[in-house]
Amino acid sequence: MIVPEYWAEARREVRHNRRQLIVRRFGWSDDSVAAAQAHADARAQEALHAIAAGQSLPRQERRTNYGVEGVPIREQIVERHGDIVITRNSYGALCLNTPDVLFADIDHRPAPSGCVLSTLLACVLWAGVAIAAGNAWNWVVGVTAASAVLIAVNAVVLAVKNANHRDAQLEARALARVEQFIRQHPDWHLRAYRTPAGLRLLAMHATFSAHDPVVQRLFEALQTDALYARMCRLQHCFRARLTPKPWRVGMRRRIRPPVAAWSAEQAFLPGRLQWIADYAHKTQGHAACRFLRAYGDERRVDAKAEAVRALHDRVARAYDALPLG
């Protein structure tokens, strides 16, 4: 796992086979922007020579926070605890990154309630317009709109009940998969947490490489989120979000600047600092996850995993009776 402090970009251009060949590459460093630029220059020159020699390589790397082969996690570093790094992700939440303490995410599918809520809002607006219009057929429109609102409200209530029932069923099935895995691996020790969209598992009995075959078997057995599993493989690490998603706590504005690729010069931008302060205030009444129960041999506790657990549970507020965000 690499989470660099500084980033830069280099561009190289040359005539090749009577055409202009342009290559761009990122560079990174924990020392300085100059060191990051030197690294970018070297990577761009190396890629240029490889492409000119006939290798099939991308001419440009995507500006993203993580998920690209060969490019490390690109997020603002907030804290370091040895090789444990807490970063601020592209939408402003804090994330724990660890090279060897195993987290697994299980996401339930989102509830299909967005269209119902949109219908309700549209009906309310329609009724408001009709009342304000004051024309001769206002009462007809008003009665029709009121009926539509009642139907929509009833649909919302039903959708919420169905979603809650469905989520409980999905959680029960996911926990059943955990129990089955533990029956097959009784020497493991797993902790389960509820998240707003599913479950989070933390392995306590040992540390792991993200490329360890047993990790892949765990991900498959628990039906871990595919994007999360891919990130683990690409970045050689495991990851857990520690603070709520901004839109779940009422944040309307995006973090400034609203770009995925972090650069050190963004750190002290007034708009970004104000957003972070507002976000910290709004997240005080929310937790990122809630501890449910432990599975397996609870006597087996790896010291590194315990250090990560203590940090995770404290920052994520896993034992606080708070709504999840």
C-alpha positions as CSV (number, residue, x, y, z in Angstrom):
1,M,0.0,0.0,0.0
2,I,1.3,3.5,-1.0
3,V,-0.5,6.7,0.0
4,P,1.8,9.5,-1.2
5,E,1.9,13.0,0.2
6,Y,2.8,14.9,-3.0
7,W,1.7,14.5,-6.6
8,A,2.7,15.9,-10.0
9,E,2.1,15.3,-13.7
10,A,4.5,15.2,-16.7
11,R,3.8,15.5,-20.4
12,R,6.1,14.1,-23.1
13,E,5.7,14.6,-26.9
14,V,7.6,13.2,-29.9
15,R,7.1,12.6,-33.6
16,H,6.6,8.9,-34.2
17,N,5.7,7.2,-37.5
18,R,4.9,10.6,-38.9
19,R,2.4,11.3,-36.1
20,Q,2.5,13.2,-32.9
21,L,2.8,10.9,-29.9
22,I,1.8,12.5,-26.6
23,V,2.2,10.7,-23.2
24,R,1.1,11.9,-19.8
25,R,2.0,10.3,-16.5
26,F,1.6,11.1,-12.8
27,G,4.4,11.0,-10.2
28,W,4.3,10.9,-6.5
29,S,6.5,11.3,-3.4
30,D,6.4,11.6,0.3
31,D,9.3,14.1,0.3
32,S,8.3,17.1,-1.9
33,V,6.6,18.3,-5.0
34,A,9.9,18.5,-6.8
35,A,10.5,14.8,-6.1
36,A,7.0,14.0,-7.3
37,Q,7.7,15.9,-10.5
38,A,11.0,14.1,-11.1
39,H,9.1,10.8,-10.6
40,A,6.4,11.9,-13.1
41,D,9.1,12.9,-15.6
42,A,10.8,9.6,-15.4
43,R,7.5,7.6,-15.7
44,A,6.4,9.7,-18.7
45,Q,9.8,9.2,-20.5
46,E,9.7,5.4,-19.8
47,A,6.1,5.1,-21.1
48,L,7.0,7.2,-24.2
49,H,9.8,4.8,-25.0
50,A,7.6,1.7,-24.4
51,I,4.8,3.0,-26.6
52,A,7.1,4.0,-29.3
53,A,8.6,0.5,-29.2
54,G,5.2,-1.0,-29.8
55,Q,3.9,-1.8,-26.3
56,S,0.2,-1.4,-25.8
57,L,0.0,1.1,-22.9
58,P,-2.5,4.0,-22.2
59,R,-1.2,7.3,-23.3
60,Q,-2.8,9.1,-20.4
61,E,-3.7,8.1,-16.8
62,R,-7.1,9.0,-15.4
63,R,-7.3,11.6,-12.6
64,T,-8.9,9.5,-9.9
65,N,-8.5,8.9,-6.2
66,Y,-7.8,5.2,-6.5
67,G,-8.7,2.2,-8.7
68,V,-6.1,2.5,-11.5
69,E,-3.5,-0.1,-12.0
70,G,0.0,1.2,-11.1
71,V,-1.2,4.4,-9.5
72,P,-1.4,4.6,-5.7
73,I,-4.2,6.0,-3.6
74,R,-4.5,9.7,-4.3
75,E,-6.3,11.3,-1.4
76,Q,-5.4,13.9,1.3
77,I,-3.5,12.4,4.2
78,V,-5.2,13.4,7.5
79,E,-3.3,11.2,10.0
80,R,-0.7,8.5,10.0
81,H,-0.5,5.8,12.7
82,G,2.5,3.7,11.6
83,D,1.5,2.1,8.3
84,I,-2.2,2.9,9.0
85,V,-3.3,6.0,7.0
86,I,-6.4,8.0,7.4
87,T,-7.3,9.9,4.3
88,R,-10.1,12.3,3.2
89,N,-11.7,10.8,0.1
90,S,-13.0,12.6,-3.0
91,Y,-16.4,13.5,-1.4
92,G,-14.9,14.5,1.9
93,A,-15.3,11.5,4.2
94,L,-12.5,10.1,6.3
95,C,-11.3,6.6,5.4
96,L,-9.0,4.2,7.2
97,N,-6.4,2.5,4.9
98,T,-4.4,-0.5,6.1
99,P,-2.0,-2.8,4.2
100,D,-2.8,-6.0,6.2
101,V,-5.8,-5.8,8.5
102,L,-8.7,-7.4,6.6
103,F,-12.0,-5.5,6.1
104,A,-14.7,-6.8,3.9
105,D,-17.7,-4.8,2.7
106,I,-21.1,-6.3,1.9
107,D,-23.5,-3.9,0.2
108,H,-27.2,-4.4,0.0
109,R,-29.0,-3.1,-3.1
110,P,-30.6,0.4,-2.7
111,A,-34.3,0.7,-2.0
112,P,-36.4,1.5,-5.2
113,S,-38.0,4.5,-3.4
114,G,-36.5,7.4,-5.3
115,C,-39.2,7.5,-8.0
116,V,-42.0,7.4,-5.3
117,L,-40.5,10.3,-3.4
118,S,-40.1,12.3,-6.6
119,T,-43.8,11.6,-7.4
120,L,-44.8,12.8,-4.0
121,L,-42.8,16.0,-4.4
122,A,-44.3,16.6,-7.8
123,C,-47.8,16.2,-6.5
124,V,-47.2,18.6,-3.6
125,L,-45.9,21.2,-6.1
126,W,-48.9,20.6,-8.4
127,A,-51.3,21.2,-5.5
128,G,-49.5,24.3,-4.5
129,V,-49.6,25.8,-8.0
130,A,-53.2,25.0,-8.3
131,I,-54.1,26.7,-5.0
132,A,-52.1,29.8,-5.9
133,A,-53.6,30.0,-9.4
134,G,-57.0,31.0,-8.2
135,N,-58.8,30.4,-11.5
136,A,-62.3,28.9,-12.0
137,W,-61.2,25.3,-12.3
138,N,-58.9,25.5,-9.3
139,W,-61.1,23.2,-7.1
140,V,-61.0,20.5,-9.8
141,V,-57.2,20.6,-10.0
142,G,-57.0,20.9,-6.2
143,V,-59.1,17.8,-5.6
144,T,-57.2,15.8,-8.2
145,A,-53.9,16.9,-6.8
146,A,-54.9,16.1,-3.3
147,S,-56.0,12.6,-4.3
148,A,-52.6,12.1,-6.1
149,V,-50.8,13.3,-2.9
150,L,-52.7,10.8,-0.8
151,I,-51.9,8.0,-3.2
152,A,-48.2,9.0,-3.3
153,V,-48.0,9.3,0.5
154,N,-49.5,5.8,0.9
155,A,-47.0,4.5,-1.7
156,V,-44.1,6.1,0.2
157,V,-45.2,4.6,3.5
158,L,-45.6,1.2,1.8
159,A,-42.2,1.5,0.1
160,V,-40.4,2.4,3.4
161,K,-42.0,-0.6,5.1
162,N,-41.1,-2.9,2.3
163,A,-37.5,-1.5,2.2
164,N,-37.1,-2.0,5.9
165,H,-38.4,-5.5,5.7
166,R,-36.2,-6.2,2.7
167,D,-33.1,-4.8,4.4
168,A,-33.7,-6.9,7.4
169,Q,-33.9,-10.0,5.2
170,L,-30.8,-9.1,3.3
171,E,-28.9,-8.5,6.5
172,A,-30.0,-11.8,7.9
173,R,-28.9,-13.6,4.8
174,A,-25.5,-11.8,4.9
175,L,-25.0,-12.7,8.5
176,A,-26.0,-16.3,7.7
177,R,-23.1,-16.4,5.2
178,V,-20.8,-15.1,7.9
179,E,-21.9,-17.9,10.2
180,Q,-21.4,-20.5,7.5
181,F,-17.9,-19.2,6.8
182,I,-17.0,-19.4,10.5
183,R,-18.3,-23.0,10.7
184,Q,-15.9,-23.8,8.0
185,H,-13.1,-21.8,9.6
186,P,-13.6,-22.1,13.3
187,D,-10.2,-20.6,14.1
188,W,-11.1,-17.3,12.6
189,H,-12.4,-14.3,14.6
190,L,-14.6,-11.8,12.7
191,R,-16.4,-8.7,13.9
192,A,-19.6,-7.6,12.1
193,Y,-20.8,-4.0,11.8
194,R,-24.0,-2.6,10.3
195,T,-23.4,0.2,7.7
196,P,-26.1,2.3,6.1
197,A,-26.0,0.1,3.0
198,G,-25.0,-3.3,4.3
199,L,-22.4,-4.9,6.5
200,R,-18.7,-4.5,7.3
201,L,-16.5,-7.4,8.5
202,L,-13.2,-7.0,10.3
203,A,-10.8,-10.0,10.8
204,M,-9.2,-10.0,14.3
205,H,-7.2,-13.2,14.5
206,A,-4.4,-12.4,11.9
207,T,-3.2,-10.1,9.3
208,F,-3.4,-10.7,5.5
209,S,-2.1,-9.6,2.2
210,A,-4.8,-8.4,-0.2
211,H,-3.6,-10.9,-2.7
212,D,-3.7,-13.9,-0.3
213,P,-6.0,-16.6,-1.8
214,V,-7.9,-17.0,1.5
215,V,-8.9,-13.3,1.2
216,Q,-10.4,-14.0,-2.2
217,R,-12.2,-17.0,-0.8
218,L,-13.6,-14.9,2.0
219,F,-14.8,-12.2,-0.4
220,E,-16.5,-14.8,-2.6
221,A,-18.1,-16.6,0.4
222,L,-19.5,-13.4,1.9
223,Q,-20.4,-11.9,-1.5
224,T,-18.2,-8.8,-0.9
225,D,-18.8,-5.7,-3.0
226,A,-17.0,-6.2,-6.3
227,L,-15.7,-2.7,-6.5
228,Y,-14.3,-2.9,-3.0
229,A,-12.6,-6.2,-3.8
230,R,-11.1,-4.8,-6.9
231,M,-9.7,-1.8,-5.0
232,C,-8.1,-4.1,-2.5
233,R,-6.3,-6.0,-5.3
234,L,-5.2,-2.9,-7.1
235,Q,-4.0,-0.9,-4.1
236,H,-2.7,-3.8,-2.0
237,C,-4.7,-2.7,1.0
238,F,-8.0,-2.8,2.9
239,R,-10.2,0.2,3.6
240,A,-13.1,1.3,5.8
241,R,-15.0,4.6,5.7
242,L,-14.9,6.2,9.2
243,T,-17.3,9.2,8.8
244,P,-20.7,9.6,7.2
245,K,-21.3,10.4,3.6
246,P,-22.0,14.1,3.3
247,W,-25.4,13.8,1.6
248,R,-26.6,11.6,4.4
249,V,-26.1,14.3,7.0
250,G,-27.6,17.1,4.9
251,M,-24.6,18.6,3.2
252,R,-25.8,20.2,0.0
253,R,-22.5,21.5,-1.3
254,R,-19.7,19.3,-2.6
255,I,-16.2,19.5,-1.1
256,R,-14.0,22.2,-2.7
257,P,-12.5,21.7,-5.2
258,P,-14.9,19.0,-6.4
259,V,-12.3,16.8,-8.1
260,A,-11.2,13.3,-7.5
261,A,-7.4,13.9,-7.9
262,W,-5.9,15.3,-4.7
263,S,-3.0,17.8,-4.9
264,A,-1.2,19.3,-1.9
265,E,-2.0,22.9,-2.9
266,Q,-5.6,22.2,-2.2
267,A,-5.1,21.7,1.5
268,F,-5.5,25.3,2.7
269,L,-8.0,26.6,0.2
270,P,-10.6,28.7,2.2
271,G,-13.6,27.1,0.5
272,R,-12.2,23.6,1.3
273,L,-11.5,24.4,5.0
274,Q,-15.0,25.9,5.4
275,W,-16.6,22.8,3.9
276,I,-14.6,20.5,6.2
277,A,-15.6,22.6,9.2
278,D,-19.3,22.4,8.2
279,Y,-19.0,18.7,7.6
280,A,-17.4,18.0,11.0
281,H,-20.3,19.9,12.6
282,K,-23.0,18.0,10.8
283,T,-21.5,14.6,11.4
284,Q,-21.4,15.0,15.2
285,G,-24.8,13.3,15.5
286,H,-24.1,10.4,13.2
287,A,-22.0,7.2,13.2
288,A,-20.4,5.5,10.2
289,C,-21.2,2.0,11.4
290,R,-22.6,0.1,14.4
291,F,-21.1,-3.0,16.0
292,L,-23.4,-6.0,15.8
293,R,-21.5,-9.1,17.2
294,A,-18.3,-11.1,17.0
295,Y,-18.0,-14.5,15.3
296,G,-15.6,-17.4,15.8
297,D,-12.7,-17.8,18.3
298,E,-12.8,-14.5,20.2
299,R,-9.7,-15.5,22.1
300,R,-7.6,-15.1,19.0
301,V,-6.7,-11.4,18.6
302,D,-3.8,-10.2,16.6
303,A,-2.1,-7.1,18.1
304,K,-2.1,-5.1,14.8
305,A,-5.7,-6.0,14.2
306,E,-6.6,-4.8,17.7
307,A,-4.9,-1.5,17.1
308,V,-6.8,-1.0,13.9
309,R,-10.1,-2.1,15.6
310,A,-9.6,0.5,18.5
311,L,-9.0,3.3,16.0
312,H,-11.8,2.3,13.7
313,D,-14.4,1.8,16.5
314,R,-13.5,5.2,18.1
315,V,-13.6,7.3,14.9
316,A,-16.5,5.5,13.3
317,R,-18.4,5.7,16.7
318,A,-19.3,2.1,16.3
319,Y,-20.8,1.8,19.9
320,D,-22.7,5.1,20.0
321,A,-26.5,5.0,19.7
322,L,-26.5,7.3,16.7
323,P,-28.2,7.2,13.2
324,L,-25.9,5.8,10.5
325,G,-24.6,8.1,7.8
